[in-house]
Amino acid sequence: MAHWVIFGATKGIGLLLAKWGVAQGHRVSVLVRHQVDAETLAAAGMQAFIGDATDIASLESLFADTTTDSIIFTTIGGGQADFYGNYNIIRKAEQSQISRLLLVTSIGCGDSWSTLSPRAKSLFGQSVRQKTMAESYLQTSEINYTILRPGGLMNTAATYNAKLVQGEAHGVVSREDVAMLLANLVDDKHSYQQVYAVIDPDLQPNWR
């Protein structure tokens, strides 16, 4: 089974993906910032490394344990991680000659910026712009990448109805569905060098 390296595995999509990987028999390595998280994830069958993706030096031990066939997933975000964290991960993947990386950003990144409402740009614009820079860096690499831009993320159970959309898209999607799509796209060569929005057309937001 493949070696999965997951950034952002302490919560959300990354954690769901990591648990899925272990259940499927993959060797799963994760990077966490805190010892308590390392212990929790190690108890769940993962190999946990302590570090912070925004500090490239702290990625050394994890990447020293990879091979060119390792699969990188990055679902990190927030603050400096939006760009600098993802930039460091991509840079280390290139240096390690890893050929497959899947990046999760958000609707509004890149050429979908114009589809955001003025309110969304005001609330999330800075994060979206930072993630867009990470996307651009990845797209100019030699890596076989896939970029997923989910809509509004929900903690509902998977519906198995999430759609990959190329072009303008609006809506919400379950975190669990995004995690499953990531897992399913790993070996899909048609998804190489592709960018997809991810929404569930039948799912309605439950926030106010």
Buried (B, 14 or more C-beta within 10 A) or exposed (E): EBBBBBBBBBEBBBBBBBBBBBEEEBBBBBBBBEEEBBEBBEEBBBBBBBBBBBEBEBBEEBBEBBEEEBBBBBBBBEEBBBBBBBBBBBBBBBEBEBBBBBBBBBBBBBEBBEBBEEEBBEEBBEBBBBBBBBBEBBBEEEBBBBBBBBBBBBEBEBBEEBBBBEEEBBBBBBBBBBBBBBBEBBEEEEBEEBBBBBBBEEBEEEEE
